[in-house]
Every structure is written in C-alpha cells, then in structure tokens.
Amino acid sequence: MQPTTSPPVSESPAQLVGRGVGEIDTPALVIDLDAMKRNIARMAEFANKHDIRWRPHAKMHKSAELARMLLEAGAHGVCVQKAAEAEAMAAGGVRDIYISNEVVALRKLARVAQLAHRLDADKGRLAIAVDSVEGIRRLAQAMQDTRAQHKSEATIDVFVEIDVGQGRCGVEPGPAALVLAREIKEHPALRFAGLQAYHGRAQHVRSAKERREIISVAVQDVIHTRQLIEAEGMPVELVTGAGTGTMVCEAASGVYGELQAGSFLFMDADYAANERDPAQPQFEHALFVKTQVMSVHADHAVCDAGHKSHAIDSGLPKVLTVGTESELEYLNGGDEHGILKPARGGTRVPALGRALWLIPGHCDPTVNLHDHMIGVIGGLRDGIVEKIIRVDARGAGT
Ligand SMILES: Cc1ncc(COP(=O)(O)O)c(C=O)c1O
C-alpha cells in the first residue's frame, strides 16, 4: 500500500523565525527582545554608575543564550541555585558560575567538584555558598577526591552565607560566620571568597522606604561580620547579594561588591506592584504569555492559558492593555483556562479568537513550565519572531 503523507501535527518552533507575531500559536511564552535589551542596558548603566559588579541570577531565565547575552553586556558571571543549573550553564559555554545556595548531598557534591575541576581547567571559575561546618567538610572531601582523580590542584570559591533577616539559609551574622570562615581555611581545595548576604523577603516589600530600612539593618550585619573575620587576618574580598527589589540599597551601601538581581530582565507583575525607588532603573515588562480567547459569554470570556502556562504563586497574571483597549481582569480558570472579565465597571468582553498578552505574576517558575521562549522584535502587535531561546535548565532541579 502507498504510504500516505499526513500534515505535521505541530510546527517546530524554529519554523516561526522570520514570521509575524500573529502566527505564534497559543499559549506561548514570548520575550519582547527590544524591551529586554533596554532592561539589560539600564542594568549595565546602573552597575557602571555605582562601580559594582553584577552577576544576574540565571535561576530565572534558565537559558545559556540569555546568560551569554548578559555577559556580553558586562555582567561578571551568572548565579544559579542548583548544581544541575550550573551544569546546564557550563554546557552552554558559561564559565564563571556561582551556586548561590547550599549543596550538601554527597552525590551532588561529587558533580559540583567535577564541574569546578572542568571550569578550572578551562580558565573558568565555580563558586558556592555554605552555611555549616559539615557542609564545608563534605565539599572539601568531594574536591579532594576530584583532585586525586584528575591529579589537579583545582579549587572552588566558597562564600559563607549569613542570614540577614530572610529566615531561610545562612548562619547568624557575627561569630557563627567566623567559625565557617576558619573552617574553609583548613582545606586546600577551598578558597574563602567572602560573604553572601541576600534578603529574599525584602524584595517584595511594597514600600521603597521600608525596603531601604530592612537593607540598612542587613548592611550593619555585614559590616560587623566582616570586621570579625578580617580581624583574624582573613580578607573578605567580596560581599554578594541583592535582588531586583532592593538592588539600589545594596549598590549604595558601599559594602556589597556584587548584585545578584535576575528578575529585572523580564520584570513580572509582582515586581511591578512594588513602589518604585526613585534610584531604581525603569525596568519594563519583557516576558509575556500569548493567549487566545476560545469562548465568549455575556459577562466573561475564556482564554487558553491557565496555570500550566504561568505560575500563580505570586498572584495571577495581569492582562496587557494596549492603547485605548478596555482593561480586562484575569481570574483563575484552572490548568488550561483563564477567565477574563471587564475590569473597573467596563462592559466589553473580548471577541472570540482575539489574541491577548498576559504578564506573569512570577517569571522564574513561569519560565520553568516551558521548553523554549519565543523572542520577538518590533513589538507585540506588528513584530516578527527573531529567535527561539531554549530553556536549557528547565526542570534542572537537583
Ligand atoms: C540567592 C538569590 N540571589 C538573587 C536572587 C534574584 O532575585 P530577583 O530575581 O528577585 O532579582 C534570588 C531570587 O530568588 C536568590 O534566591
């Protein structure tokens, strides 16, 4: 029997390149590349002005291509949160990586040590955070094993994490951090690189004044801890920390030498709800979920993007309003649906088939739901698809 040729079930994303935005099927994760590049330029300018290094967090975009773009714009390296994210970045050509998180499982530490060795051999660098003596000893053992295996002298940079008020990882500022710095110095494969002082909870405190107050306390904790450690003859070369919400405070502190902010690249709806600090660069939304109206009713419409398309931990997405369009509110419709209602007493529901753009509440877990992001230039109305950006570290959770 003659084989029949059936039409392709779905197009490969690469086929979209060069085509109009209107041809992007929904739901899809789309980057407005023009807006993203403006965000990068503003961040680079801010860091230059404050003479501070920036090491944007790749936990957010999870893409080696975007990490390379940030490095070309002047970023000092990347932060990641997981060993597997570090491996994905290294596989994509990034050679200066900081795991800004604790790793204690022996199985994972063996991978961390192998990666430290590979990057060292490639004139790159791996760094990691610690908050326990046991964690330091395990890391040191893994590094020793790898050194013996490769007959090398590779080292890894180690940052002592202090808890400046987040109540997550990190030891108390002060003597507890000194104990860890001393322990690091005991191990030839470990290099004491400084302190990590990141205050996650402060990032989404809405009031700019309150964020400043919180970080000023963190700065005092850092100064005190640094003095204690340096009094024992151990230089604290670098203090690293900060997210998009507080970076202006750490940058102005004179104490932090490196900013880890990551979300400035895409600016999600939750960050946009913060009162903007006057010193903060004007970052724009650059990440959207394109969706389409699939069902229309007297008082609401339904679109095809639910929480399999965007994370809802930091609130539901906002619907982008363009020009004189009437505002729409997005309500939870479940896994595959979103309910759209006219906002603020409006009456018009969107027409069947209409395309809409959602601004995700939280960019990090939204990106992790997608295999790729569609990069568009020329705007969301008339633009074209320039490139497909892979989410290399999607699901890289170990
Ligand atoms: C340790 C650490 N540094 C930096 C960041 C980046 O913050 P943001 O993406 O909010 O700018 C995070 C985010 O959770 C983090 O956990």
The ligand as a Tripos MOL2 file, in Angstrom:
@<TRIPOS>MOLECULE
LIG
   16    16     1     0     0
SMALL
NO_CHARGES

@<TRIPOS>ATOM
      1 C1         20.1580   33.9110   46.4480 C.3       1 LIG1
      2 C2         19.3950   34.7390   45.4710 C.ar      1 LIG1
      3 N1         20.0000   35.7780   44.8800 N.ar      1 LIG1
      4 C3         19.3870   36.5410   43.9770 C.ar      1 LIG1
      5 C4         18.0740   36.3090   43.6050 C.ar      1 LIG1
      6 C5         17.4960   37.1500   42.4970 C.3       1 LIG1
      7 O1         16.4390   37.9050   42.7920 O.3       1 LIG1
      8 P1         15.4440   38.5050   41.7150 P.3       1 LIG1
      9 O2         15.2240   37.5020   40.6240 O.co2     1 LIG1
     10 O3         14.2270   38.7150   42.5010 O.co2     1 LIG1
     11 O4         16.0730   39.7320   41.1870 O.co2     1 LIG1
     12 C6         17.3720   35.2590   44.2150 C.ar      1 LIG1
     13 C7         15.9720   35.0200   43.8770 C.2       1 LIG1
     14 O5         15.2380   34.2930   44.4710 O.2       1 LIG1
     15 C8         18.0590   34.4460   45.1660 C.ar      1 LIG1
     16 O6         17.4450   33.4100   45.7640 O.3       1 LIG1
@<TRIPOS>BOND
     1     1     2 1
     2     2     3 ar
     3     2    15 ar
     4     3     4 ar
     5     4     5 ar
     6     5     6 1
     7     5    12 ar
     8     6     7 1
     9     7     8 1
    10     8     9 2
    11     8    10 1
    12     8    11 1
    13    12    13 1
    14    12    15 ar
    15    13    14 2
    16    15    16 1
@<TRIPOS>SUBSTRUCTURE
     1 LIG1         1 GROUP 0 **** ****
